[in-house]
């Protein structure tokens, strides 16, 4: 089997499993990992070895950037204290706890045990974001979970670089040196990310071509990562900072048409990369196990112990932190709901795997780095265990906590916003009509359209199923039917060569946008 065939089959597998997961309302990352483990264990499946650069350089930057763009800087400012405690304090404590357990239960020496701790210390933004999309968490909790997973990755990977340097050189661990390296890597990465975001923003302000905008959006995370790594700083930190900055200002840089196209392309890229990466995590585990020595075959005990250590450390850090913060805010008796969800959302994913794969093959003296394969197996095993255990049970935990937003709450908030927008549009339209700045027929047509939107918003805000709302539903259904008839006629005109392909594509896009708008209203 050629590499190209394997990649195509992997994409097909990932797409099939992810589609089934969405259809049955199951967490796609967990399903993909399980499918990968099952297929990788089959006797006729060839061993899969993914070069570290493929994941760390080719896959991680766009996934990190897409997750960072979803974070609102305004919301981030409201949760920066708990995020800072989780992204720095919990990462350091988790790395130390895993290092101690790994050194006690596995053949790993202290430097490599510390490397393993640094690898597994952070939650994964790709896994957390993919799992969190299915859950109707309150906005503040969603931002906290995603922000923590992004920023603690930056912390963890900077710590990982320091740990690997110690393990490769077989040197002694120096706290002042490690702290200086930490600040240099993290601060330098943040600076590079900010400069890249500033440069990209200036370019996008002067660009009106959708294709160029799409290319810029795809290249930006790679530019931030590569420039930061070339400057011997943290590429992950640079990508995260660039994504947060551009995600906050992106609406002011482009027009609606460009935003639609860039969003569609990025969604496709992210879906394919996420799907393939989670499948690779499962596929790699059987082949890694085959490469272990006889003295390393007790790895399952290590996986369970390390996963338990990570969950317990997270539990004993988050609950006291939440109790202190709730007491300071004076919100009454301690509530377990939010801390429980935050604790159980700490899945590991592609980031730890990418870090483990990037561990050098040899030490500074040229000798093979001892127990590198064991670190990979333990990392992959913990990733698989947390994705399956926490991934499949996170939704029940959220439901049991009772903090998930009801669909009616989200719908009502959106209807209120639509009502305000329609009223603002009507007010501006009346100002234009008063000074005769537009033909009356045009003003009247727009007035009817805005009144229809206002009536629709009012109908949604009404708790009872009013006759007006029933009419709106009937209107949407009939418009769907008319759009299908128009699309069929458009196809007929094209098949009979009465219109060009350019005309067909332009009209089809307009129909697609209208149908998408109807779907958003439902």
C-alpha positions as CSV (number, residue, x, y, z in Angstrom):
1,X,0.0,0.0,0.0
2,X,1.4,3.4,-1.0
3,X,1.5,6.4,1.2
4,X,-1.0,8.2,-1.0
5,X,-3.4,5.2,-0.8
6,X,-3.1,5.1,3.0
7,X,-3.8,8.8,3.3
8,X,-6.9,8.5,1.1
9,X,-8.2,5.5,3.0
10,X,-7.6,7.4,6.3
11,X,-9.5,10.4,5.0
12,X,-12.4,8.1,3.9
13,X,-12.4,6.3,7.3
14,X,-12.3,9.5,9.3
15,X,-15.1,11.1,7.2
16,X,-17.3,8.0,7.5
17,X,-16.9,7.7,11.3
18,X,-17.3,11.5,11.9
19,X,-20.5,11.5,9.8
20,X,-21.9,8.6,11.8
21,X,-20.9,10.2,15.0
22,X,-22.8,13.4,14.1
23,X,-25.9,11.4,13.0
24,X,-26.0,9.4,16.3
25,X,-25.0,12.5,18.4
26,X,-21.8,10.9,19.7
27,X,-18.5,12.6,20.3
28,X,-16.6,12.4,17.0
29,X,-13.1,12.5,18.4
30,X,-13.8,9.5,20.7
31,X,-15.4,7.5,17.9
32,X,-12.5,8.2,15.6
33,X,-9.9,7.1,18.2
34,X,-11.9,3.9,18.9
35,X,-12.1,3.2,15.2
36,X,-8.4,3.8,14.8
37,X,-7.5,1.4,17.6
38,X,-9.8,-1.3,16.2
39,X,-8.4,-1.0,12.7
40,X,-4.8,-0.7,13.8
41,X,-5.1,-3.9,15.8
42,X,-6.2,-5.9,12.7
43,X,-3.4,-8.3,11.5
44,X,-3.4,-7.0,7.9
45,X,-3.1,-3.3,8.9
46,X,0.4,-2.0,8.2
47,X,2.3,-0.2,10.9
48,X,1.7,3.5,10.9
49,X,4.5,5.9,11.7
50,X,3.8,9.6,11.2
51,X,6.9,11.9,11.1
52,X,6.8,14.5,13.9
53,X,7.0,17.4,11.4
54,X,3.8,16.3,9.7
55,X,1.8,16.8,12.9
56,X,3.8,19.6,14.6
57,X,4.2,21.8,11.5
58,X,1.6,20.5,9.0
59,X,-1.4,19.9,11.2
60,X,-1.2,21.7,14.5
61,X,-1.0,25.4,13.4
62,X,-4.3,25.5,11.5
63,X,-6.1,23.6,14.2
64,X,-4.8,25.8,17.0
65,X,-5.5,28.9,15.0
66,X,-9.1,27.8,14.3
67,X,-9.6,27.2,18.0
68,X,-8.0,30.5,19.0
69,X,-10.2,32.5,16.5
70,X,-13.3,31.3,18.3
71,X,-12.3,32.9,21.6
72,X,-13.8,36.3,22.2
73,X,-11.2,38.7,23.8
74,X,-14.0,40.4,25.6
75,X,-15.2,37.2,27.2
76,X,-11.6,36.2,27.8
77,X,-11.0,39.3,30.0
78,X,-13.9,38.1,32.3
79,X,-12.3,34.7,33.0
80,X,-8.5,35.5,32.9
81,X,-8.0,34.8,36.6
82,X,-9.2,31.2,36.6
83,X,-7.7,30.6,33.1
84,X,-4.3,31.9,34.4
85,X,-4.5,29.6,37.4
86,X,-5.3,26.6,35.2
87,X,-3.0,27.4,32.3
88,X,0.1,27.9,34.6
89,X,-0.4,26.6,38.1
90,X,-2.3,23.4,37.1
91,X,0.1,22.6,34.3
92,X,3.1,22.8,36.5
93,X,1.4,20.7,39.3
94,X,0.2,18.1,36.7
95,X,3.6,17.8,35.1
96,X,5.2,17.2,38.5
97,X,2.6,14.7,39.6
98,X,2.8,12.7,36.4
99,X,6.6,12.8,36.6
100,X,6.6,11.3,40.1
101,X,4.1,8.6,39.3
102,X,5.9,7.6,36.0
103,X,9.3,7.4,37.7
104,X,7.8,5.2,40.5
105,X,5.8,2.8,38.2
106,X,7.7,2.6,35.0
107,X,11.3,2.2,33.9
108,X,11.6,5.9,33.0
109,X,14.5,7.8,34.6
110,X,13.7,11.1,36.2
111,X,14.5,13.3,33.1
112,X,12.3,11.2,30.8
113,X,9.5,11.0,33.4
114,X,9.6,14.8,33.6
115,X,9.3,14.9,29.8
116,X,6.2,12.7,30.0
117,X,4.8,14.9,32.6
118,X,5.3,18.0,30.5
119,X,3.7,16.3,27.5
120,X,0.6,15.3,29.3
121,X,0.2,18.3,31.6
122,X,-2.2,20.2,29.3
123,X,-5.6,19.6,28.0
124,X,-6.0,19.6,24.2
125,X,-7.7,22.6,22.4
126,X,-8.6,20.4,19.4
127,X,-10.3,17.7,21.4
128,X,-11.9,20.1,23.9
129,X,-13.3,22.3,21.1
130,X,-14.5,19.3,19.1
131,X,-16.2,17.8,22.1
132,X,-17.5,21.2,23.3
133,X,-19.3,22.0,20.1
134,X,-22.0,19.5,20.9
135,X,-22.7,20.9,24.3
136,X,-24.8,24.0,25.1
137,X,-22.5,25.3,27.8
138,X,-23.0,28.8,29.1
139,X,-20.8,31.2,27.1
140,X,-18.6,32.0,30.1
141,X,-17.9,28.3,30.8
142,X,-17.3,27.6,27.1
143,X,-14.8,30.4,26.9
144,X,-13.1,29.2,30.1
145,X,-12.7,25.6,28.8
146,X,-11.4,26.7,25.4
147,X,-9.1,29.4,26.7
148,X,-7.6,27.1,29.3
149,X,-7.0,24.4,26.7
150,X,-5.2,26.9,24.4
151,X,-3.1,28.7,26.9
152,X,-2.1,25.7,28.9
153,X,-0.9,24.1,25.7
154,X,1.5,27.0,25.3
155,X,2.6,26.6,28.9
156,X,3.0,22.8,28.6
157,X,4.9,22.8,25.3
158,X,7.3,25.5,26.6
159,X,7.9,23.3,29.7
160,X,8.3,20.3,27.4
161,X,11.1,22.1,25.5
162,X,12.9,22.7,28.7
163,X,12.4,19.1,29.8
164,X,13.6,17.6,26.5
165,X,16.7,19.8,26.6
166,X,17.5,18.4,30.1
167,X,16.9,14.8,29.0
168,X,18.9,15.0,25.8
169,X,21.9,16.5,27.4
170,X,21.6,14.3,30.5
171,X,22.2,17.5,32.5
172,X,20.9,18.4,35.9
173,X,17.7,20.4,36.2
174,X,18.1,24.0,37.2
175,X,15.0,26.0,38.3
176,X,16.4,29.5,37.4
177,X,17.6,28.2,34.0
178,X,14.2,26.6,33.4
179,X,12.3,29.7,34.4
180,X,14.4,31.8,32.1
181,X,13.9,29.5,29.2
182,X,10.2,29.4,30.0
183,X,9.9,33.2,29.9
184,X,12.1,33.4,26.7
185,X,10.1,30.8,24.8
186,X,6.6,31.9,25.9
187,X,7.2,35.7,25.8
188,X,9.1,35.5,22.5
189,X,6.3,33.4,21.0
190,X,3.6,35.9,22.1
191,X,5.6,38.8,20.6
192,X,6.0,37.0,17.3
193,X,2.3,36.1,17.2
194,X,1.3,39.7,17.9
195,X,3.6,41.0,15.1
196,X,2.3,38.4,12.6
197,X,-1.3,39.4,13.5
198,X,-0.5,43.1,13.1
199,X,1.1,42.4,9.6
200,X,-1.8,40.2,8.5
201,X,-4.4,42.7,9.6
202,X,-2.7,45.4,7.5
203,X,-2.6,43.2,4.5
204,X,-6.3,42.1,4.8
205,X,-7.5,45.7,5.2
206,X,-6.1,46.3,1.7
207,X,-7.4,43.0,0.1
208,X,-10.8,42.6,-1.5
209,X,-10.2,39.4,-3.4
210,X,-11.8,36.3,-1.8
211,X,-9.2,33.9,-3.1
212,X,-6.3,36.0,-1.8
213,X,-8.1,36.3,1.6
214,X,-8.6,32.6,1.8
215,X,-4.9,32.0,1.0
216,X,-3.9,34.5,3.7
217,X,-6.2,32.9,6.2
218,X,-4.6,29.5,5.5
219,X,-1.0,30.7,5.5
220,X,-1.3,32.9,8.7
221,X,-1.0,30.1,11.3
222,X,1.9,28.5,9.4
223,X,3.7,31.9,9.2
224,X,3.3,32.5,12.9
225,X,4.5,29.0,13.9
226,X,7.5,28.9,11.5
227,X,8.7,32.4,12.3
228,X,8.5,31.8,16.0
229,X,10.3,28.5,15.8
230,X,13.0,30.0,13.6
231,X,13.4,32.7,16.3
232,X,13.9,29.9,18.9
233,X,10.6,30.8,20.6
234,X,7.3,28.9,21.1
235,X,5.5,28.4,17.8
236,X,2.4,27.3,19.6
237,X,2.2,30.5,21.7
238,X,2.6,32.5,18.5
239,X,-0.2,30.8,16.7
240,X,-2.5,31.1,19.7
241,X,-1.8,34.9,20.1
242,X,-2.2,35.5,16.4
243,X,-5.5,33.6,16.3
244,X,-7.0,35.4,19.3
245,X,-6.0,38.9,18.0
246,X,-7.2,38.3,14.4
247,X,-10.4,36.5,15.6
248,X,-11.3,39.6,17.6
249,X,-10.7,42.0,14.8
250,X,-11.5,39.8,11.8
251,X,-15.1,41.2,11.4
252,X,-13.7,44.6,10.7
253,X,-11.1,43.4,8.1
254,X,-13.3,41.8,5.4
255,X,-16.7,42.0,3.9
256,X,-19.6,39.5,4.1
257,X,-18.8,37.6,0.9
258,X,-15.2,37.0,1.9
259,X,-16.1,36.0,5.4
260,X,-18.5,33.4,4.0
261,X,-15.9,31.9,1.7
262,X,-13.1,31.9,4.2
263,X,-15.3,30.3,6.9
264,X,-16.5,27.6,4.5
265,X,-12.9,26.7,3.4
266,X,-11.6,26.7,7.0
267,X,-14.4,24.6,8.2
268,X,-13.5,22.0,5.6
269,X,-9.8,22.0,6.3
270,X,-10.4,21.8,10.1
271,X,-12.9,19.0,9.7
272,X,-10.5,16.9,7.6
273,X,-7.4,17.6,9.8
274,X,-9.3,16.9,13.1
275,X,-10.8,13.7,11.7
276,X,-7.5,12.4,10.3
277,X,-5.5,13.3,13.4
278,X,-7.9,11.6,15.9
279,X,-7.9,8.5,13.7
280,X,-4.1,8.5,13.6
281,X,-4.0,8.6,17.4
282,X,-5.8,5.3,17.5
283,X,-4.0,3.7,14.6
284,X,-0.5,4.4,16.0
285,X,-1.1,2.7,19.4
286,X,-0.8,-0.9,18.2
287,X,2.3,-0.3,16.1
288,X,4.0,1.6,19.0
289,X,3.2,-1.3,21.4
290,X,5.0,-3.8,19.1
291,X,8.2,-1.8,19.5
292,X,8.4,-2.0,23.3
293,X,11.0,-4.1,25.1
294,X,10.2,-6.9,27.5
295,X,10.9,-4.6,30.5
296,X,8.3,-2.1,29.3
297,X,5.3,-4.4,28.9
298,X,3.7,-3.2,32.1
299,X,2.7,0.0,30.2
300,X,-1.1,-0.6,30.7
301,X,-0.7,-0.1,34.5
302,X,1.2,3.1,33.8
303,X,-1.5,4.4,31.4
304,X,-4.3,3.8,34.0
305,X,-2.2,5.3,36.9
306,X,-1.1,8.3,34.9
307,X,-4.6,9.0,33.6
308,X,-6.0,8.7,37.1
309,X,-3.3,11.0,38.4
310,X,-4.2,13.6,35.8
311,X,-7.9,13.5,36.6
312,X,-7.3,13.5,40.4
313,X,-4.8,16.4,40.2
314,X,-7.3,18.4,38.1
315,X,-10.1,17.6,40.6
316,X,-8.1,18.6,43.6
317,X,-7.0,21.8,41.9
318,X,-10.3,23.0,40.4
319,X,-12.6,22.4,43.3
320,X,-10.7,24.4,45.9
321,X,-10.0,27.1,43.3
322,X,-13.7,27.3,42.5
323,X,-14.7,27.3,46.2
324,X,-12.4,30.3,46.9
325,X,-13.6,32.2,43.9
326,X,-17.3,31.6,44.7
327,X,-16.7,32.7,48.3
328,X,-15.0,35.9,47.1
329,X,-18.0,36.7,44.8
330,X,-20.4,36.0,47.7
331,X,-22.6,33.7,45.5
332,X,-23.9,31.6,48.4
333,X,-23.2,27.9,49.2
334,X,-20.5,26.2,47.2
335,X,-21.8,24.6,43.9
336,X,-20.2,21.5,42.5
337,X,-21.7,21.9,39.0
338,X,-19.3,24.1,37.2
339,X,-16.1,22.6,38.8
340,X,-17.3,19.1,37.9
341,X,-17.8,20.1,34.2
342,X,-14.4,21.8,34.1
343,X,-12.7,18.8,35.7
344,X,-14.2,16.3,33.3
345,X,-13.5,18.5,30.2
346,X,-9.8,17.9,30.7
347,X,-9.3,15.5,27.8
348,X,-6.0,15.0,26.2
349,X,-5.6,14.8,22.4
350,X,-3.4,15.6,19.4
351,X,-1.2,18.2,21.2
352,X,0.4,15.7,23.6
353,X,0.8,13.2,20.8
354,X,2.5,15.8,18.6
355,X,4.8,16.8,21.4
356,X,5.8,13.1,22.2
357,X,6.4,12.5,18.5
358,X,8.8,15.4,18.4
359,X,11.1,13.9,21.1
360,X,14.6,13.5,19.5
361,X,15.6,10.0,18.6
362,X,19.1,10.4,20.1
363,X,20.8,12.1,23.0
364,X,23.5,14.7,22.6
365,X,26.2,12.0,22.7
366,X,24.6,10.2,19.7
367,X,23.2,7.3,21.7
368,X,19.5,6.4,21.2
369,X,17.3,8.2,23.7
370,X,16.3,5.6,26.2
371,X,12.6,4.7,26.6
372,X,11.4,7.1,23.9
373,X,9.0,4.4,22.6
374,X,7.6,3.9,26.1
375,X,6.9,7.6,26.4
376,X,5.1,7.5,23.1
377,X,3.0,4.5,24.2
378,X,2.2,6.0,27.5
379,X,1.2,9.3,25.9
380,X,-0.9,7.6,23.2
381,X,-2.5,5.3,25.8
382,X,-3.5,8.2,28.1
383,X,-4.8,10.2,25.1
384,X,-7.0,7.3,24.0
385,X,-8.2,6.5,27.5
386,X,-9.2,10.1,28.3
387,X,-10.8,10.7,24.9
388,X,-12.9,7.5,25.3
389,X,-13.7,7.7,29.0
390,X,-14.2,11.5,29.3
391,X,-15.4,12.0,25.7
392,X,-18.3,9.5,25.9
393,X,-19.3,10.7,29.4
394,X,-18.8,14.5,29.2
395,X,-22.3,15.0,27.8
396,X,-24.0,13.1,30.7
397,X,-21.9,15.0,33.2
398,X,-23.0,18.3,31.7
399,X,-26.7,17.2,31.7
400,X,-26.4,16.0,35.4
401,X,-24.9,19.4,36.3
402,X,-27.8,21.2,34.9
403,X,-25.7,24.1,33.6
404,X,-26.3,23.5,29.9
405,X,-28.4,26.2,28.2
406,X,-31.8,25.1,27.1
407,X,-32.4,25.4,23.4
408,X,-35.2,27.9,24.1
409,X,-32.8,30.2,25.9
410,X,-30.4,30.4,23.0
411,X,-33.3,30.8,20.5
412,X,-34.8,33.6,22.6
413,X,-31.5,35.5,22.9
414,X,-31.1,35.3,19.1
415,X,-34.7,36.4,18.5
416,X,-34.2,39.4,20.7
417,X,-31.1,40.4,18.8
418,X,-33.0,39.9,15.5
419,X,-35.8,42.2,16.8
420,X,-33.3,44.9,17.7
421,X,-31.6,44.7,14.3
422,X,-34.8,44.9,12.4
423,X,-35.9,47.9,14.4
424,X,-32.6,49.6,13.8
425,X,-32.9,48.9,10.1
426,X,-36.5,50.3,10.0
427,X,-35.4,53.5,11.8
428,X,-32.6,54.1,9.3
429,X,-34.9,53.3,6.4
430,X,-37.4,55.9,7.6
431,X,-34.6,58.5,7.8
432,X,-33.7,57.8,4.2
433,X,-37.4,57.9,3.1
434,X,-37.9,61.3,4.8
435,X,-35.2,63.0,2.7
436,X,-36.3,61.2,-0.5
437,X,-32.8,59.7,-0.8
438,X,-34.2,56.6,-2.5
439,X,-37.1,55.7,-4.8
440,X,-40.3,55.1,-2.9
441,X,-40.8,51.7,-4.5
442,X,-37.4,50.6,-3.2
443,X,-38.1,51.9,0.2
444,X,-41.5,50.2,0.4
445,X,-40.0,46.9,-0.7
446,X,-37.3,47.1,2.0
447,X,-39.9,48.2,4.6
448,X,-42.0,45.1,3.9
449,X,-38.9,42.9,4.2
450,X,-37.8,44.4,7.5
451,X,-41.4,44.2,8.9
452,X,-41.4,40.5,8.0
453,X,-38.2,40.0,9.9
454,X,-39.6,41.9,12.8
455,X,-42.8,39.8,12.8
456,X,-40.7,36.7,12.7
457,X,-38.6,37.7,15.7
458,X,-41.7,38.7,17.7
459,X,-43.3,35.4,16.9
460,X,-40.3,33.5,18.2
461,X,-40.3,35.6,21.4
462,X,-44.0,34.7,22.0
463,X,-44.1,31.6,24.2
464,X,-47.4,30.4,22.5
465,X,-47.5,29.1,19.0
466,X,-49.3,32.1,17.5
467,X,-51.1,32.0,14.1
468,X,-48.5,34.5,12.9
469,X,-45.7,32.1,13.8
470,X,-47.5,29.3,12.0
471,X,-47.7,31.4,8.9
472,X,-43.9,32.1,9.2
473,X,-43.2,28.4,9.3
474,X,-45.5,27.8,6.3
475,X,-43.7,30.6,4.5
476,X,-40.3,29.0,5.1
477,X,-41.4,25.6,3.9
478,X,-43.0,27.1,0.8
479,X,-39.8,29.1,0.1
480,X,-37.7,26.0,0.4
481,X,-39.9,24.4,-2.2
482,X,-39.7,27.4,-4.5
483,X,-35.9,27.4,-4.2
484,X,-35.7,23.8,-5.2
485,X,-37.9,24.5,-8.2
486,X,-35.7,27.5,-9.1
487,X,-32.5,25.3,-8.8
488,X,-34.0,22.7,-11.1
489,X,-34.9,25.4,-13.7
490,X,-31.3,26.8,-13.3
491,X,-29.9,23.3,-14.0
492,X,-32.2,23.0,-17.1
493,X,-31.1,26.3,-18.5
494,X,-27.5,25.3,-18.1
495,X,-27.9,21.9,-19.6
496,X,-29.6,23.4,-22.6
497,X,-26.7,25.9,-23.0
498,X,-29.0,28.9,-22.5
499,X,-26.7,30.3,-19.8
500,X,-22.9,30.2,-19.1
501,X,-21.3,28.4,-16.3
502,X,-20.3,31.7,-14.7
503,X,-24.0,32.8,-14.6
504,X,-25.1,29.5,-13.3
505,X,-22.6,29.6,-10.4
506,X,-23.5,33.2,-9.5
507,X,-27.2,32.5,-9.4
508,X,-26.7,29.2,-7.5
509,X,-24.6,30.9,-4.9
510,X,-27.5,33.4,-4.4
511,X,-30.0,30.6,-4.0
512,X,-27.6,28.8,-1.6
513,X,-27.2,31.9,0.6
514,X,-31.0,32.4,0.7
515,X,-31.6,28.7,1.6
516,X,-28.9,28.9,4.3
517,X,-30.6,32.0,5.7
518,X,-33.9,30.1,5.9
519,X,-32.2,27.2,7.6
520,X,-30.7,29.6,10.3
521,X,-34.2,30.9,11.0
522,X,-35.6,27.4,11.7
